[in-house]
């Protein structure tokens, strides 16, 4: 009879932990009502057992394990049912968590981009003829345009001349840029499932094209006008491209090196942060298109353009810092509880005797 009671207690505890794991993987409102009601019942049962264990004070490890389960259950049942406001906060917290946990992928994406820019710049500087192969025709610069830019400083000055086209042209141009850049970012993100190889190649190629094109104007004695021409829209655009590449690298890492997990499980776990990174890149693509069509194509002088570039860089850094601060204030990190309750899989039999009524 006592053995049956211990077995029932063990099964109820494992069921309690299984429901908690499901609640933390999917939104609470996505659980069936019967399972939600069962979770509440198991929470009350285990809270009562926890009180008895604390009164006996016989097994500190079992008390710690059961307390962690009850705290997780309380957080799920009473801390997550706040409607749409909680959903919005969860989105902010999820984005902040994704940005924090994927810094290695972001750093690798930046290294690939900057390395490609260095390679493209060096190749074009030493062999100007390589520009025709390094700069894609999709950028709108044909061989004749490149000939003029390479051979004539006056042609480069003419290229950087400031003009203000009609607003309708700016809108059409900005729309084209947004669609084109988003397509490139989506390609870099989606092809990450092929072990990340296409993402790496595309990120390197983006850097090579930028570096090669920049080398044309950096030959001049005073390249500041070109830097002011490219920097305002390059800051949000390259940041967005890098976020998309980081998302693709997350998927590629899950496929190429899943570790002890299956590839399907590793891919599922990396999909959510990867999607959050790609989602964060979309408004940056829109901002880059807006700046490129209305700031680059304008009569603003060099100092004004540099001031806009500095403001965009400061706003980007401040926004990332603010998202992290807001997420810390609205979300409670309970991952340490998972480390405690993970011991329950190893110490389950010892816990059974402690949970005996």
N, C-alpha and C positions, 0 to 999 in steps of 0.2 A: 504493500500500500504506500509506504514511504517512497519506494523507488518510482512508482507511478506519479506521485506528486512532484518529485524532482524532475522527472521527464517532462511533465506538463509545464512546470516553471521554465525549464530550458527552452521548450518550443515557443512559449509565449514571449520570452525575452528575445529570441531570435526573430520572431515575427515583428516585435516592436522595433527592433533595429532595422529590419528590412523595410518597413513602412517609412521610417525616418529617412533612410537612404533614398527612397523614391521621392519623398517630399522635397528633399534638397536638390534633386536632379530636375524636377519639373515644378511648375507653379502649383501652389496648394489648390487653387480652384480647378486644376486639371485632374485631380484625383476623384474617383467615384465616391459618392456620398457614403456608401457602406464602409469603405476603407477609411474614410475620414472619421466616421463615427467609431470604428474599431480603434483607430489611433487614439482618440480621446479616452476611450475606455481603458486601453492599455496604459496610457499615461497615468491615469488615476490609480490603477492597480500598482504600478511600479513606484509611484510616489509614496503609496502606503507602505510598500515593502522597504523602500529606502528609509522611511521613518523608523521602522522596526530595526533595521540593520544599524542605524546610528544609535539607537537606544542600547543595543547589545554591544556595539563597538568591538566586534570580534574579528572582522576582516577588512582592514582599511582599503585594500586594493579593490575588493568587491564594492565597497561604498563609493569609491571614486568612479569606478566604471558605471555603476547604476546612476550616480548623480549626473554624470556626463550625458547619459541617455535622457534623463528627465529634463535637463536644461535644454538640450536640443529640441525635445518635444515641446517644451514651453515656448521656445523661440518660434517654432513652426506654427503652433496653434494660436498663440496670442500676439506674436510679433509680426506676422506676415499678412494678416487679413485686414488691410487698410485700403482696399479698392485700388483705383487708378493711381492715386498719389503714391502708394507703395510701389506700383509697377514702374512709374516714372523714376522713383528713387532707385529701384533695383536696376533699371537701365543705366543710370549714371554710375552706380556702384559697379555694375558689370563692366562698363567701359573703363573705369579707373582700374579695376582689377586686371582687365585684359592688358591695359597699357603697362601696368606694373609687372605682370608675370611674363610678358613676352618681350622684355627689353633685350634679351639675347638675339631674338630674331630681328628686331628692329635695328640693333647695332650691326648685325651681319648685312642687312639690307643697305644700310648707309655705307658700310665698308665697300660693298659691291659697287654702289653708285659712284662713290668718290674714287675708288680704284679705276673704274671705267673712265671717268673724266680725266684722270691722270694719264691713263694709257692713250686715250684719244688725243689729248693735248700734245703729248710727246710725239706720237706718230705723225700728227699733222704738222707739228713744228719742224720736224726733221725732214719729212717727205710731204710737201704741200700737195703733190699729186694724189696722195691717199685720201684727200678730202672728198673726192668724187665717190669713193667707195664707203667712206665712214658716215657721211651725212645722207640720210634717206631722202628720196625725192618727195616723200609725203609731207616734208616740212615746207615745201613750196619753193625750194631753191634749186633751179636747174643748173646745168653745167655752165651755161653762159653767165648766169648770175654769180656763180662761184668764181669764175674766171675774173670778172670785174672786181669782186671783193678782194681776191688774193693779190691781184696785180696793181691795184690803185688805192692809195690812201684817200684820195678825193671821192672815190666810189663808196668807200666805207663811211666817210663823213656824210655823203648824200643819203646813204642807207639809214643813218641814225638821225636824219633831220626830223624835227618835230612838226606834226601836222594834226589837225583835228577834223576827221571825216564826219559825215552826217551821223546822227545818232542811230538811224535805222541800220547803217552799215555796221556800227559798233555792236548792236544787238545781234545781228546775223553772224558776225564774226565771233562774238562771245559764245553764241549757241553752238557754232561749229567746234570751237575749242573745247567746250565742256563735253560734248559728245565724243570727240576724238580722244581726249585725255582719259575720260571715264572708260572708254573701250580698252585703252591700253592698260589701265589699272585692273579692269576686270579680267583681262587676258593673263596678266601677271598673277592674279589671285587664283583664278580657276585652274590654270595649268600646274599649280603646285602639287596637285594630286599625283602627278607623274614624277614622284620622288623629288620634286623641287628643281629638277634640272632645267626645264624651260623657264622657270621664274628666275633662276640665277643668270641664265644666258640673256634674258630680256632686260634684267636690271643692269647687267654689265653693258649691254648695247645702248641702253638709254644714256648711261654715263659717258660712253665713248662718243656718241653723237653730240652731246652737250659740250664735252671737252674739245672735240675737233672744231666745232663751230666757234667756240670762244677763242681758240688759238688764232683765228683769223684776225680778230680785233685786238688781241693782246700783243700783237706785234707793234702796234702804234706806241709812240712815246707817251701819249696821254690816253690810257684806256678807260679813264673814269666815266666818260659819257656812255660807253658800252655797258659798264657795270651798272650804271644807273638805269640803263635801258632794260636790262635783263633781270636784275635782282628783285624788283617788286613782285613780279608774277612768279619768279623761280622759287621763292621761299615757300608759298603754299603749294605750288604745283609739285615740286620735288618732295616735299613732305608727304603729300597725298600718294604719290607714286611709291614712296618708300613704305608707307603703311600697307599698301596693297601687296607689295613684294614681301613684307614681313608676314602678312596673312598667308600668302602662298608658301612661304618657307615653313610656317607652322604645319600646314597640310603635308608638305613634302617630308618634314621630319617625322611625322606620324607614320607615313608610308615607308620611308627608308629605314628608320630606326625606332620601331615601336617598343623596344625593350621587352619586358616580360609580358606585356599586354598583347592581345591579338591586334592585327592591323586595323580591323574594323572598329574595335574598341578605342584604340589610340586615335583613329580618325574622328570618331564621334566626340571624343573629349577635346580635340583641338578645333573642332568646327565652330563652336560658339565664340571663343576669343578671336578666331580668324574672321568670322562674320562681323564682329564688333569693330575690328580694325578697318575692314573694308567699308563699313557703314560710316565710320568717322572720316574716311577719306573723301566721301562724296561732297560734303559741304566745302571742303578745301579745294576740290576741283572747280566747284562753282565760283568760289572766291578768286581762284587763279584766273579763270576765264574772264571774270568781271574786271580784274585789275589789268589783265593783258589787253583787253579791248577798249577800256576807257581811260587807263592811266598811261600805258605804253603809247597808245595812239592819241597823244595829246600834246599841247604846247608847254607842258610843265618843264621847268628847268632841271638841271642835274641835282641841285641841292634839294629841291622838293621831292624828286623821285627817291633820293637816298633817304630822306626823312620818312617817306611812306614805307620804304623797305624796312627801316629800323622799327617803325611802329608795328608793322605786320609781324616781325620777329618777336617783339616784346609781347604783342597780343597773343601770339601762338604759345609762347612760353608761359604767360600768365594764365591762359585758358587751361592748359594742361595741369598747371599747379592748382588752379581753382577746382577742377574736376576731382582731383585727388583729395583735396581738403573737404569738399562737399560729400564725397563718398564716405570718408572716414566719419563724418558727423552724422550721416543718416543710416549707416549700416554697421552692424556689429559683426566683427570677424569671429566666427565660431569654428574655424578650421582646427584650432587646437583641441576641440572636443573630439574631432574625428581621430586624432592621434591617440587619444585616451581610449576611445571605444574600440579602436582597432585591436587593442590588446585582448578584447573579449573573445576574438576568434581563437586566440592561443590559450587563454585561461578560462575557457567556457566551463570546463568541468569543475574547476575550483570555485567558479562563481555559482554553480548550481547548488552546492552545499551551503553557501552563504545565503542564497535566496530561499532556502527551505523555510516555510512558515512554522 
